[in-house]
Amino acid sequence: MKLKIYQVDAFTDKIFGGNPAAVCPLQEWLSDDLLQNIAMENNLSETAFYVKDGNKYQIRWFTPTVEVDLCGHATFAAAFVLFHQEDHAEQKIKFFSPRSGQLTVTRQDELLTLNFPADMVQPVEPSQEILTAFDLKPKTVYKGKTDYLFAFKSEEDVKKLNPNLINIAQLDARGVIATAKGNDVDFVSRFFGPQVGVDEDPVTGSAHTTLTPFWAKELGKEELTANQLSKRKGYLKCKYADQRVEISGQGRLFMSGKIYLD
């Protein structure tokens, strides 16, 4: 059996920037073990698999170690492949995730826009376990559906953070978002997810479903600009409206090929 595979750099306008994701179009679902093994072999933070289902596409996401509830940059990559490589003619793609429901991606010139459910956070009293996640104490700590959000005083604090990945991996969450008000954009962030096999993610679309409503409230504005401060960097435009989040960016195709299975 042969499968198509693509690799797309998401949330960037240049190769080797943003967040790389693998995308595998399928005719029908394969076994979970096989999907997980393909993701492990790809060894990227996420691999997206999709199957056409009428006028929409079923989609699932795997890290090298587990299936996850939601992945923004791999959904972005799957839409990029459909628009640019798989001849999807309309300007909107409807995805359905068994874990996250209805998701859409629209295209306007080079800009792709994800429309995802917003994730609202609640403040938590930081335990000693939480405070040992980094070498710097956060200003405030919050908890969303899957992640902790640590708010720091400045962009410089987020840049220089040294994570304690062993301690982060013990927290009851998918991962930890570190964020602060930006110098040249509305907010900046980094994301650490050793629990799901991703020590530091280059650009995390799903984290921006948490960050966008948080910063919309903090800054009193619905439209925001964001940078994720990984080595690869990522630039995103975000909008909070009606309990939904729009996350926009560009992408670049890095590779296409075939997977050969016995």
C-alpha positions in Angstrom: 0.0 0.0 0.0 1.2 3.5 -0.8 0.0 6.7 0.8 0.5 10.3 -0.1 2.4 12.5 2.3 3.1 16.2 2.4 5.1 18.4 4.8 4.0 22.0 5.2 5.6 24.9 7.2 2.6 26.6 8.9 2.3 30.2 10.0 5.2 31.5 8.1 6.0 33.0 4.7 9.3 31.2 4.2 10.7 27.6 4.3 12.3 26.6 7.6 10.1 29.0 9.5 6.8 28.4 11.4 5.8 25.0 12.5 6.3 21.9 10.2 3.4 19.4 10.0 3.0 16.2 8.0 -0.3 15.7 6.2 -1.6 12.3 5.0 -4.7 12.2 2.8 -6.6 8.9 3.2 -9.3 7.1 1.3 -10.5 5.4 4.5 -9.4 5.3 8.1 -6.5 3.0 8.9 -6.0 1.3 12.3 -5.0 3.6 15.2 -1.8 1.7 15.7 -0.8 2.3 12.1 -1.6 6.0 12.3 0.4 6.4 15.5 3.4 4.5 13.9 3.3 6.8 10.9 3.3 9.9 13.1 6.2 8.4 15.2 8.2 7.7 12.0 7.6 11.3 10.8 8.9 12.6 14.1 7.2 16.0 13.7 5.2 17.6 16.5 2.0 16.7 14.6 0.8 14.6 11.7 -2.7 15.2 10.4 -4.8 12.5 8.7 -8.0 13.3 6.9 -10.7 11.4 5.0 -13.3 13.0 2.7 -16.8 12.6 4.0 -19.4 14.2 1.7 -18.9 18.0 1.7 -16.5 17.9 4.7 -13.3 16.1 5.8 -12.9 14.1 8.9 -9.6 15.0 10.6 -7.4 13.5 13.3 -4.0 14.6 14.7 -1.1 12.6 16.2 2.1 13.6 17.9 5.0 11.0 17.8 3.5 9.5 21.0 -0.3 10.2 21.3 -3.4 11.3 19.5 -4.5 14.8 20.5 -7.8 16.6 20.8 -6.9 19.6 18.6 -4.0 20.8 16.6 -4.1 24.2 14.8 -1.0 24.2 12.7 -1.6 20.6 11.4 -5.2 21.6 10.5 -3.7 24.7 8.7 -1.3 22.3 6.9 -4.1 20.0 5.9 -6.1 22.9 4.5 -3.0 24.2 2.7 -2.6 20.7 1.0 -6.2 20.6 0.0 -6.2 24.1 -1.5 -2.8 23.9 -3.2 -2.1 20.2 -3.9 -5.4 18.3 -3.8 -7.6 20.6 -6.0 -10.2 21.7 -3.4 -12.0 24.3 -5.5 -14.1 26.2 -2.9 -12.6 29.0 -0.8 -13.7 27.3 2.5 -13.0 23.8 3.9 -15.2 22.1 6.5 -13.4 19.7 8.9 -14.9 17.6 11.5 -13.0 16.2 14.5 -14.6 13.6 16.8 -12.8 15.3 19.7 -13.2 19.0 18.8 -16.3 19.2 16.6 -16.7 21.5 13.5 -13.7 23.4 12.3 -13.3 25.5 9.2 -10.5 27.0 7.2 -11.1 29.8 4.6 -8.7 31.1 2.0 -8.1 34.6 0.9 -5.1 35.0 -1.5 -2.1 33.6 0.5 -3.8 33.9 3.9 -5.6 30.9 5.5 -7.9 31.5 8.4 -8.8 28.8 11.0 -12.1 29.1 12.8 -12.0 27.2 16.1 -13.9 27.1 19.4 -12.5 29.5 22.0 -10.9 28.1 25.2 -11.6 30.3 28.2 -9.2 30.1 31.2 -9.8 30.4 34.9 -7.2 31.7 37.4 -5.6 29.1 39.7 -3.6 29.4 42.8 -0.1 28.3 41.8 1.2 25.3 43.7 4.9 24.7 44.4 4.7 22.1 41.6 3.5 24.7 39.2 6.1 27.3 40.2 8.9 24.8 39.5 8.0 24.6 35.8 10.3 27.5 34.9 13.3 29.4 36.4 11.2 32.5 36.6 8.0 33.0 38.6 4.9 34.0 36.5 2.8 37.0 37.3 -0.4 35.0 37.2 -1.4 31.4 36.4 -4.6 30.2 34.6 -6.0 26.9 33.5 -7.9 26.2 30.3 -9.5 23.1 28.8 -6.1 21.3 28.2 -3.3 23.7 29.1 -2.0 26.0 31.8 -1.4 29.6 30.8 1.5 31.4 32.6 1.4 35.2 32.2 4.8 36.9 32.6 5.7 40.6 32.9 7.4 41.2 29.6 8.4 39.7 26.2 12.0 39.5 27.4 10.9 37.3 30.3 9.2 34.9 27.9 12.3 34.9 25.6 14.7 33.9 28.3 12.6 31.3 30.1 14.4 28.0 30.9 11.7 25.3 31.2 12.1 22.4 33.6 10.6 19.8 31.2 10.6 17.0 33.8 8.5 19.1 36.1 6.2 20.4 33.3 5.6 16.8 32.3 4.2 16.0 35.7 1.5 18.7 35.5 -2.2 17.7 34.9 -2.3 19.3 31.4 -1.4 18.8 27.8 1.2 21.5 28.3 2.1 25.0 29.4 1.7 28.3 27.5 4.0 31.1 28.5 2.9 34.5 27.4 3.3 38.3 27.8 2.4 41.5 26.1 4.5 42.0 23.0 6.9 44.8 22.1 5.9 45.0 18.4 2.8 42.7 18.4 -0.1 42.5 20.9 1.2 39.4 22.6 4.0 36.8 22.4 4.1 33.2 23.6 6.0 29.9 23.9 4.5 26.4 24.3 5.9 23.4 26.1 4.3 20.0 25.9 6.6 17.2 27.1 3.4 15.3 28.2 2.6 14.7 24.5 6.1 14.2 23.2 6.7 17.9 22.2 9.3 19.6 24.4 8.8 23.0 22.8 6.4 23.5 19.9 7.5 26.0 17.2 4.0 27.6 16.6 0.9 26.3 18.4 -2.4 27.1 16.7 -4.5 25.4 19.3 -2.8 27.4 22.1 -4.1 30.6 20.4 -7.6 29.5 21.0 -6.7 30.1 24.7 -4.4 33.1 24.1 -6.8 35.1 21.9 -9.7 35.4 24.3 -7.3 36.0 27.2 -5.5 38.9 25.5 -8.7 40.2 23.9 -10.0 40.7 27.5 -6.7 42.0 28.8 -6.2 44.6 26.0 -9.8 45.4 25.3 -9.7 44.6 21.6 -11.0 41.8 19.3 -8.3 41.7 16.6 -4.8 40.9 17.7 -1.3 40.2 16.3 0.9 37.5 17.8 4.4 36.1 17.6 5.4 32.7 19.0 9.0 33.1 20.1 10.5 29.7 19.2 13.7 29.4 17.2 11.7 29.0 14.0 9.3 31.9 14.9 5.7 32.2 13.9 3.5 35.2 13.1 -0.3 35.0 13.5 -3.3 37.3 13.2 -6.1 36.5 15.7 -9.6 37.5 16.2 -12.0 36.8 19.0 -15.7 36.8 18.3 -18.8 35.0 19.5 -17.0 32.3 21.5 -15.0 31.4 18.4 -11.4 32.3 17.5 -10.1 33.1 14.0 -6.3 32.4 13.5 -4.7 33.5 10.3 -1.4 33.0 8.7 0.6 31.9 5.6 2.2 28.6 4.8 4.8 27.0 2.5 5.1 23.5 1.1 8.4 21.9 2.0 8.0 18.3 0.7 5.7 15.9 -1.0 6.1 12.1 -1.4 4.8 8.6 -0.7 4.7 6.3 2.2 5.3 2.6 1.4 3.6 0.1 3.7 3.9 -3.7 3.5 
